[in-house]
Amino acid sequence: MNNISYDIYDKAPYYKEARKLAMEKAHQKASDLAEFGDVKLGDPISIIENRSYDYAVSTANYAMAKMAYDDVVEEAEMWWWAIELWEMKLTLDVSVVYEIK
């Protein structure tokens, strides 16, 4: 085996949650800035979503390096370990322009 990759078939629910969190953070930051600037925050007038490439991070390369330096790990155990450890990275940013009152 070489370069094991993972993916999620339906990423929509994860992106929906990421959008919600990004908008909450944007609103909180805008509210803080409005307070510090002694102005009132209005409605959003522009929202732009920036989604970066989503990819699966494989640990196969790390596992192979570990095996090369660790004589006690047998090949079968190393591949089982490599298949178990992975993470999916989804990145989403929003740019929000708010009206100032």
N, CA, C and O atoms as a MOPAC input file, in Angstrom:
PM7 MOZYME 1SCF
protein

 N      0.83600 1    -1.17400 1     0.00000 1
 C      0.00000 1     0.00000 1     0.00000 1
 C      0.88300 1     1.24100 1     0.00000 1
 O      1.97700 1     1.24300 1     0.56500 1
 N      0.39700 1     2.27600 1    -0.63400 1
 C      1.14300 1     3.51600 1    -0.67800 1
 C      0.16500 1     4.68800 1    -0.72400 1
 O     -0.79800 1     4.66600 1    -1.49100 1
 N      0.40700 1     5.70400 1     0.09100 1
 C     -0.39400 1     6.93000 1     0.10800 1
 C     -1.89500 1     6.67900 1     0.24100 1
 O     -2.65900 1     6.92500 1    -0.69200 1
 N     -2.29300 1     6.20600 1     1.36700 1
 C     -3.70600 1     5.98500 1     1.65300 1
 C     -4.37600 1     7.33900 1     1.82200 1
 O     -3.87200 1     8.19100 1     2.55400 1
 N     -5.49800 1     7.54800 1     1.15900 1
 C     -6.23800 1     8.80300 1     1.27300 1
 C     -7.66300 1     8.51400 1     1.71100 1
 O     -8.21100 1     7.45200 1     1.41500 1
 N     -8.25400 1     9.45700 1     2.41100 1
 C     -9.62000 1     9.34700 1     2.89700 1
 C    -10.40300 1    10.54800 1     2.40800 1
 O     -9.83600 1    11.60800 1     2.14500 1
 N    -11.67900 1    10.37900 1     2.29100 1
 C    -12.52700 1    11.50600 1     1.92500 1
 C    -13.90100 1    11.28300 1     2.52600 1
 O    -14.25100 1    10.16400 1     2.90000 1
 N    -14.66700 1    12.33600 1     2.61400 1
 C    -16.03600 1    12.26800 1     3.10600 1
 C    -16.95200 1    12.43200 1     1.90300 1
 O    -16.81300 1    13.38300 1     1.13400 1
 N    -17.88100 1    11.50900 1     1.74200 1
 C    -18.76700 1    11.53100 1     0.59300 1
 C    -19.61800 1    12.80100 1     0.55700 1
 O    -19.69000 1    13.46800 1    -0.47500 1
 N    -20.25700 1    13.13700 1     1.66600 1
 C    -21.13600 1    14.30900 1     1.72100 1
 C    -20.58400 1    15.30900 1     2.73100 1
 O    -20.79200 1    15.16400 1     3.93500 1
 N    -19.88400 1    16.31700 1     2.23900 1
 C    -19.27500 1    17.33200 1     3.11500 1
 C    -20.25100 1    18.45800 1     3.46900 1
 O    -19.93400 1    19.30300 1     4.30600 1
 N    -21.41800 1    18.48000 1     2.85100 1
 C    -22.37300 1    19.57500 1     3.02900 1
 C    -22.69400 1    19.88400 1     4.49100 1
 O    -22.68200 1    21.05800 1     4.86100 1
 N    -22.98200 1    18.89000 1     5.34600 1
 C    -23.30400 1    19.24000 1     6.73100 1
 C    -22.11200 1    19.86000 1     7.47800 1
 O    -22.29600 1    20.68900 1     8.36800 1
 N    -20.91700 1    19.46000 1     7.11600 1
 C    -19.72600 1    20.00800 1     7.77100 1
 C    -19.47400 1    21.44900 1     7.32700 1
 O    -19.09400 1    22.29800 1     8.13400 1
 N    -19.69000 1    21.71900 1     6.02700 1
 C    -19.55000 1    23.08800 1     5.54800 1
 C    -20.65200 1    23.98200 1     6.11600 1
 O    -20.41700 1    25.15900 1     6.39000 1
 N    -21.83900 1    23.43500 1     6.29100 1
 C    -22.92800 1    24.22300 1     6.87600 1
 C    -22.55600 1    24.65500 1     8.29300 1
 O    -22.75300 1    25.81200 1     8.66500 1
 N    -22.01800 1    23.72400 1     9.08300 1
 C    -21.58600 1    24.05200 1    10.45100 1
 C    -20.43500 1    25.05200 1    10.42700 1
 O    -20.39000 1    25.96300 1    11.25400 1
 N    -19.50200 1    24.88900 1     9.48400 1
 C    -18.38100 1    25.82400 1     9.36700 1
 C    -18.87600 1    27.22500 1     9.01100 1
 O    -18.37500 1    28.21500 1     9.54600 1
 N    -19.86100 1    27.31400 1     8.10700 1
 C    -20.44000 1    28.61700 1     7.75000 1
 C    -21.07800 1    29.28400 1     8.96900 1
 O    -20.89400 1    30.47800 1     9.20600 1
 N    -21.82800 1    28.49700 1     9.73200 1
 C    -22.49200 1    29.03400 1    10.91600 1
 C    -21.45600 1    29.59700 1    11.89300 1
 O    -21.60800 1    30.71400 1    12.38900 1
 N    -20.41300 1    28.82900 1    12.16500 1
 C    -19.37600 1    29.28500 1    13.08800 1
 C    -18.63100 1    30.50200 1    12.55100 1
 O    -18.31400 1    31.42100 1    13.30600 1
 N    -18.35300 1    30.50800 1    11.24900 1
 C    -17.65200 1    31.64000 1    10.64600 1
 C    -18.49100 1    32.91300 1    10.73000 1
 O    -17.96000 1    33.98700 1    11.01500 1
 N    -19.79200 1    32.80100 1    10.48500 1
 C    -20.66500 1    33.97300 1    10.57100 1
 C    -20.79200 1    34.47200 1    12.00700 1
 O    -20.82500 1    35.67900 1    12.24800 1
 N    -20.86300 1    33.54700 1    12.95600 1
 C    -20.92100 1    33.95000 1    14.36300 1
 C    -19.66100 1    34.70900 1    14.76400 1
 O    -19.73400 1    35.73400 1    15.44300 1
 N    -18.51500 1    34.20500 1    14.34400 1
 C    -17.24400 1    34.87700 1    14.65900 1
 C    -17.16300 1    36.24100 1    13.98100 1
 O    -16.71200 1    37.21300 1    14.58800 1
 N    -17.60100 1    36.31200 1    12.71800 1
 C    -17.57800 1    37.58100 1    11.98800 1
 C    -18.47000 1    38.61000 1    12.67400 1
 O    -18.09100 1    39.77300 1    12.81500 1
 N    -19.64800 1    38.18100 1    13.09900 1
 C    -20.57100 1    39.10500 1    13.76600 1
 C    -19.99700 1    39.57700 1    15.10000 1
 O    -20.11000 1    40.75500 1    15.43800 1
 N    -19.39100 1    38.67900 1    15.85000 1
 C    -18.80900 1    39.06200 1    17.13800 1
 C    -17.66700 1    40.06100 1    16.94300 1
 O    -17.56700 1    41.04900 1    17.67100 1
 N    -16.81800 1    39.79900 1    15.96400 1
 C    -15.70100 1    40.70900 1    15.69900 1
 C    -16.21400 1    42.07100 1    15.23900 1
 O    -15.71000 1    43.10400 1    15.67900 1
 N    -17.21200 1    42.07800 1    14.35500 1
 C    -17.78500 1    43.34000 1    13.87900 1
 C    -18.45400 1    44.09400 1    15.02000 1
 O    -18.34800 1    45.31800 1    15.09900 1
 N    -19.13800 1    43.37900 1    15.89700 1
 C    -19.77600 1    44.01900 1    17.05900 1
 C    -18.74000 1    44.66300 1    17.96900 1
 O    -18.93100 1    45.78200 1    18.44600 1
 N    -17.65300 1    43.95700 1    18.20500 1
 C    -16.57200 1    44.50900 1    19.02600 1
 C    -15.99200 1    45.76800 1    18.39000 1
 O    -15.78800 1    46.77300 1    19.07100 1
 N    -15.72800 1    45.71600 1    17.09600 1
 C    -15.16600 1    46.87700 1    16.39900 1
 C    -16.12700 1    48.05700 1    16.42000 1
 O    -15.70600 1    49.20200 1    16.58900 1
 N    -17.42600 1    47.78100 1    16.24700 1
 C    -18.41600 1    48.85700 1    16.29200 1
 C    -18.44400 1    49.49400 1    17.67900 1
 O    -18.53500 1    50.71500 1    17.80800 1
 N    -18.36600 1    48.66100 1    18.70900 1
 C    -18.35000 1    49.17800 1    20.08400 1
 C    -17.11000 1    50.04300 1    20.32100 1
 O    -17.20300 1    51.13200 1    20.88800 1
 N    -15.96700 1    49.55600 1    19.88800 1
 C    -14.72000 1    50.30600 1    20.08700 1
 C    -14.69900 1    51.58400 1    19.26700 1
 O    -14.06400 1    52.56600 1    19.65200 1
 N    -15.40300 1    51.57000 1    18.12200 1
 C    -15.46800 1    52.75300 1    17.26600 1
 C    -16.62900 1    53.66900 1    17.60200 1
 O    -16.84500 1    54.67800 1    16.93200 1
 N    -17.37700 1    53.31900 1    18.63800 1
 C    -18.51000 1    54.11200 1    19.09700 1
 C    -19.54100 1    54.34900 1    17.98200 1
 O    -20.04100 1    55.45800 1    17.79600 1
 N    -19.84300 1    53.24800 1    17.23600 1
 C    -20.87000 1    53.29300 1    16.20300 1
 C    -21.80200 1    52.11400 1    16.41600 1
 O    -21.49900 1    51.20000 1    17.18200 1
 N    -22.92900 1    52.14200 1    15.73900 1
 C    -23.87100 1    51.02200 1    15.82200 1
 C    -23.72500 1    50.16600 1    14.57700 1
 O    -23.59600 1    50.66800 1    13.46000 1
 N    -23.75000 1    48.85600 1    14.79900 1
 C    -23.61800 1    47.90600 1    13.70900 1
 C    -24.97100 1    47.69900 1    13.03600 1
 O    -25.97300 1    47.43800 1    13.70100 1
 N    -24.98700 1    47.81700 1    11.72700 1
 C    -26.20700 1    47.59400 1    10.96300 1
 C    -26.25500 1    46.17400 1    10.40700 1
 O    -25.59200 1    45.26700 1    10.90900 1
 N    -27.04700 1    46.01000 1     9.37200 1
 C    -27.20000 1    44.70700 1     8.72200 1
 C    -26.00600 1    44.41800 1     7.80700 1
 O    -25.33000 1    45.34000 1     7.35000 1
 N    -25.75600 1    43.15900 1     7.54800 1
 C    -24.71300 1    42.83300 1     6.56100 1
 C    -25.15800 1    43.29800 1     5.17400 1
 O    -26.31300 1    43.10500 1     4.79100 1
 N    -24.25400 1    43.90000 1     4.43500 1
 C    -24.58100 1    44.33400 1     3.07600 1
 C    -23.82000 1    43.50700 1     2.02900 1
 O    -24.12200 1    43.57400 1     0.83800 1
 N    -22.83700 1    42.73100 1     2.48400 1
 C    -22.09000 1    41.86200 1     1.57900 1
 C    -21.52600 1    40.68500 1     2.36700 1
 O    -20.96600 1    40.86300 1     3.44900 1
 N    -21.67600 1    39.48800 1     1.82000 1
 C    -21.11200 1    38.28600 1     2.43100 1
 C    -20.43600 1    37.48800 1     1.32600 1
 O    -21.06100 1    37.15000 1     0.32000 1
 N    -19.17000 1    37.19400 1     1.51500 1
 C    -18.41400 1    36.40900 1     0.54000 1
 C    -17.80000 1    35.21700 1     1.26600 1
 O    -17.16700 1    35.36300 1     2.31100 1
 N    -18.00000 1    34.04900 1     0.69400 1
 C    -17.42800 1    32.82800 1     1.26700 1
 C    -16.17200 1    32.44900 1     0.48700 1
 O    -16.16800 1    32.43500 1    -0.74400 1
 N    -15.12900 1    32.15000 1     1.21400 1
 C    -13.88800 1    31.67400 1     0.61500 1
 C    -13.60800 1    30.29500 1     1.17200 1
 O    -13.33200 1    30.13200 1     2.36000 1
 N    -13.68100 1    29.31800 1     0.30900 1
 C    -13.44100 1    27.94200 1     0.72600 1
 C    -12.11300 1    27.49500 1     0.15800 1
 O    -11.89300 1    27.56000 1    -1.05100 1
 N    -11.23500 1    27.04600 1     1.02000 1
 C     -9.97500 1    26.55000 1     0.50600 1
 C    -10.09700 1    25.07400 1     0.18800 1
 O    -11.06700 1    24.41900 1     0.57100 1
 N     -9.12600 1    24.57300 1    -0.49900 1
 C     -9.12400 1    23.17200 1    -0.91100 1
 C     -9.27600 1    22.27400 1     0.30500 1
 O     -8.56200 1    22.43200 1     1.29500 1
 N    -10.19000 1    21.35100 1     0.23100 1
 C    -10.34100 1    20.39400 1     1.31200 1
 C     -9.62400 1    19.11500 1     0.92000 1
 O     -9.68100 1    18.67700 1    -0.22900 1
 N     -8.96200 1    18.53800 1     1.87400 1
 C     -8.17500 1    17.35700 1     1.56500 1
 C     -8.09600 1    16.43700 1     2.76600 1
 O     -8.27600 1    16.85100 1     3.91200 1
 N     -7.82400 1    15.19500 1     2.47400 1
 C     -7.61800 1    14.21200 1     3.52600 1
 C     -6.12600 1    14.11800 1     3.79600 1
 O     -5.31700 1    14.06700 1     2.87000 1
 N     -5.77300 1    14.09700 1     5.05800 1
 C     -4.37500 1    13.99800 1     5.44200 1
 C     -4.08700 1    12.55200 1     5.79700 1
 O     -4.63500 1    12.01200 1     6.75700 1
 N     -3.23200 1    11.94100 1     5.02000 1
 C     -2.88000 1    10.55100 1     5.24600 1
 C     -1.67900 1    10.45800 1     6.17200 1
 O     -0.77100 1    11.28700 1     6.11000 1
 N     -1.67800 1     9.45800 1     7.02200 1
 C     -0.53500 1     9.25400 1     7.90900 1
 C      0.36900 1     8.14200 1     7.39200 1
 O      1.27000 1     7.69900 1     8.10400 1
 N      0.14600 1     7.69300 1     6.18300 1
 C      0.95500 1     6.59000 1     5.65900 1
 C      2.43400 1     6.96200 1     5.60500 1
 O      3.28300 1     6.15000 1     5.97300 1
 N      2.75600 1     8.17000 1     5.15500 1
 C      4.16300 1     8.56500 1     5.08700 1
 C      4.77900 1     8.62300 1     6.47200 1
 O      5.91300 1     8.18400 1     6.66200 1
 N      4.05100 1     9.16000 1     7.44400 1
 C      4.55000 1     9.20700 1     8.81600 1
 C      4.74100 1     7.79500 1     9.35700 1
 O      5.73500 1     7.51100 1    10.02500 1
 N      3.80000 1     6.92400 1     9.07200 1
 C      3.89000 1     5.55000 1     9.54800 1
 C      5.08500 1     4.83600 1     8.94200 1
 O      5.75800 1     4.06300 1     9.62500 1
 N      5.35700 1     5.08700 1     7.65600 1
 C      6.50100 1     4.45000 1     7.01800 1
 C      7.80700 1     4.92700 1     7.64700 1
 O      8.72000 1     4.12600 1     7.85100 1
 N      7.91000 1     6.21100 1     7.95600 1
 C      9.11200 1     6.72600 1     8.61200 1
 C      9.26700 1     6.11500 1     9.99700 1
 O     10.37200 1     5.76500 1    10.41400 1
 N      8.15300 1     5.99000 1    10.70100 1
 C      8.19800 1     5.38800 1    12.03300 1
 C      8.68700 1     3.95100 1    11.94000 1
 O      9.50300 1     3.52100 1    12.75600 1
 N      8.20500 1     3.21400 1    10.96700 1
 C      8.61500 1     1.82600 1    10.82400 1
 C     10.10700 1     1.71400 1    10.52200 1
 O     10.78200 1     0.81000 1    11.01400 1
 N     10.61200 1     2.63300 1     9.71700 1
 C     12.02800 1     2.59800 1     9.36300 1
 C     12.92400 1     2.77300 1    10.58500 1
 O     14.02700 1     2.22900 1    10.62000 1
 N     12.47100 1     3.51500 1    11.57700 1
 C     13.28100 1     3.78700 1    12.77100 1
 C     12.91000 1     2.90600 1    13.96100 1
 O     13.61000 1     2.92100 1    14.97400 1
 N     11.85200 1     2.15800 1    13.86400 1
 C     11.37800 1     1.38800 1    15.00200 1
 C     11.33800 1    -0.09000 1    14.64300 1
 O     10.38600 1    -0.55500 1    14.01600 1
 N     12.36400 1    -0.82500 1    15.03700 1
 C     12.49200 1    -2.23100 1    14.65500 1
 C     11.43300 1    -3.12600 1    15.28700 1
 O     11.19900 1    -4.22700 1    14.78700 1
 N     10.78800 1    -2.69900 1    16.36000 1
 C      9.83400 1    -3.55700 1    17.04500 1
 C      8.45500 1    -3.54400 1    16.41100 1
 O      7.63000 1    -4.40600 1    16.71500 1
 N      8.19100 1    -2.58500 1    15.53600 1
 C      6.88100 1    -2.51100 1    14.88900 1
 C      6.90700 1    -3.39300 1    13.65100 1
 O      7.71600 1    -3.18300 1    12.74700 1
 N      6.04800 1    -4.34900 1    13.61300 1
 C      5.97500 1    -5.22000 1    12.44200 1
 C      5.14200 1    -4.56300 1    11.35500 1
 O      4.28500 1    -3.72600 1    11.63900 1
 N      5.39300 1    -4.93800 1    10.12600 1
 C      4.74400 1    -4.29100 1     8.98100 1
 C      3.21900 1    -4.33600 1     9.06600 1
 O      2.57300 1    -3.32700 1     8.78600 1
 N      2.63800 1    -5.43600 1     9.43300 1
 C      1.17600 1    -5.52900 1     9.50900 1
 C      0.61200 1    -4.56600 1    10.53700 1
 O     -0.40400 1    -3.91600 1    10.29600 1
 N      1.27500 1    -4.47500 1    11.68900 1
 C      0.81400 1    -3.54100 1    12.72000 1
 C      0.94200 1    -2.10300 1    12.23400 1
 O      0.06300 1    -1.28000 1    12.48800 1
 N      2.03300 1    -1.79600 1    11.53500 1
 C      2.25000 1    -0.43300 1    11.05300 1
 C      1.13800 1    -0.02400 1    10.09800 1
 O      0.63000 1     1.09300 1    10.19800 1
 N      0.74000 1    -0.90600 1     9.16300 1
 C     -0.30000 1    -0.52400 1     8.21300 1
 C     -1.65800 1    -0.39200 1     8.89400 1
 O     -2.43900 1     0.49100 1     8.54100 1
 N     -1.94900 1    -1.25200 1     9.86000 1
 C     -3.19900 1    -1.10900 1    10.60700 1
 C     -3.21700 1     0.23300 1    11.32100 1
 O     -4.23300 1     0.92800 1    11.32300 1
 N     -2.10300 1     0.59100 1    11.92000 1
 C     -1.97800 1     1.86900 1    12.62800 1
 C     -2.14100 1     3.03100 1    11.65400 1
 O     -2.79600 1     4.02200 1    11.97700 1
 N     -1.54700 1     2.91800 1    10.45900 1
 C     -1.62300 1     3.99700 1     9.47300 1
 C     -3.04700 1     4.19100 1     8.97900 1
 O     -3.46300 1     5.32000 1     8.71700 1
 N     -3.78900 1     3.11700 1     8.85000 1
 C     -5.15600 1     3.22700 1     8.34800 1
 C     -6.06800 1     3.84500 1     9.41000 1
 O     -7.02300 1     4.53900 1     9.06200 1
 N     -5.80100 1     3.61400 1    10.66800 1
 C     -6.65400 1     4.14800 1    11.72400 1
 C     -6.49400 1     5.64700 1    11.92700 1
 O     -7.47600 1     6.33300 1    12.21000 1
 N     -5.28400 1     6.17100 1    11.78900 1
 C     -5.03300 1     7.57200 1    12.10700 1
 C     -5.12300 1     8.43800 1    10.86100 1
 O     -4.37300 1     8.24100 1     9.90500 1
 N     -6.04400 1     9.39800 1    10.87300 1
 C     -6.18200 1    10.34100 1     9.77600 1
 C     -7.07300 1    11.47800 1    10.22800 1
 O     -7.75300 1    11.37900 1    11.25000 1
 N     -7.06500 1    12.53300 1     9.48000 1
 C     -7.98400 1    13.63400 1     9.76300 1
 C     -8.38700 1    14.28500 1     8.45200 1
 O     -7.63900 1    14.27200 1     7.47400 1
 N     -9.56500 1    14.84700 1     8.45200 1
 C    -10.07900 1    15.56000 1     7.29200 1
 C    -10.02600 1    17.03000 1     7.62100 1
 O    -10.44200 1    17.43700 1     8.70600 1
 N     -9.53300 1    17.82300 1     6.72300 1
 C     -9.40200 1    19.25900 1     6.97400 1
 C    -10.30600 1    20.02600 1     6.02300 1
 O    -10.13200 1    19.96500 1     4.80600 1
 N    -11.26300 1    20.74100 1     6.57400 1
 C    -12.15200 1    21.60200 1     5.81100 1
 C    -11.93200 1    23.02400 1     6.29400 1
 O    -11.98600 1    23.29100 1     7.49500 1
 N    -11.68700 1    23.93100 1     5.37200 1
 C    -11.44200 1    25.32000 1     5.74900 1
 C    -12.41700 1    26.22400 1     5.02100 1
 O    -12.60900 1    26.10300 1     3.81100 1
 N    -13.03100 1    27.12800 1     5.76500 1
 C    -13.99200 1    28.05200 1     5.18700 1
 C    -13.83200 1    29.40400 1     5.87700 1
 O    -13.83400 1    29.47700 1     7.10600 1
 N    -13.69600 1    30.46500 1     5.10000 1
 C    -13.62200 1    31.82800 1     5.62000 1
 C    -14.77900 1    32.62800 1     5.04500 1
 O    -15.21900 1    32.38200 1     3.92200 1
 N    -15.26100 1    33.57400 1     5.81100 1
 C    -16.26600 1    34.49700 1     5.28400 1
 C    -15.77000 1    35.92200 1     5.46700 1
 O    -15.12800 1    36.25600 1     6.46300 1
 N    -16.08200 1    36.74600 1     4.48800 1
 C    -15.82100 1    38.17800 1     4.57000 1
 C    -17.18500 1    38.85200 1     4.57100 1
 O    -17.96700 1    38.71100 1     3.63100 1
 N    -17.45300 1    39.58000 1     5.63700 1
 C    -18.75700 1    40.21100 1     5.79300 1
 C    -18.56000 1    41.71700 1     5.92100 1
 O    -17.74300 1    42.18000 1     6.71800 1
 N    -19.31100 1    42.47300 1     5.13600 1
 C    -19.30900 1    43.93900 1     5.23300 1
 C    -20.63100 1    44.34000 1     5.86100 1
 O    -21.70200 1    44.00700 1     5.35300 1
 N    -20.54400 1    45.05500 1     6.96800 1
 C    -21.74300 1    45.48900 1     7.69000 1
 C    -21.97900 1    46.97300 1     7.45900 1
 O    -21.05200 1    47.75900 1     7.26200 1
 N    -23.24800 1    47.31600 1     7.49300 1
 C    -23.65500 1    48.71900 1     7.48700 1
 C    -23.32800 1    49.31600 1     8.84800 1
 O    -23.45800 1    48.64200 1     9.87000 1
 N    -22.90900 1    50.56700 1     8.86700 1
 C    -22.66200 1    51.25900 1    10.13600 1
 C    -23.71000 1    52.35900 1    10.27400 1
 O    -23.94000 1    53.13700 1     9.34800 1
 N    -24.34700 1    52.41100 1    11.45800 1
 C    -25.39400 1    53.41800 1    11.69200 1
 C    -24.86400 1    54.49100 1    12.61700 1
 O    -25.58300 1    55.43400 1    12.94500 1

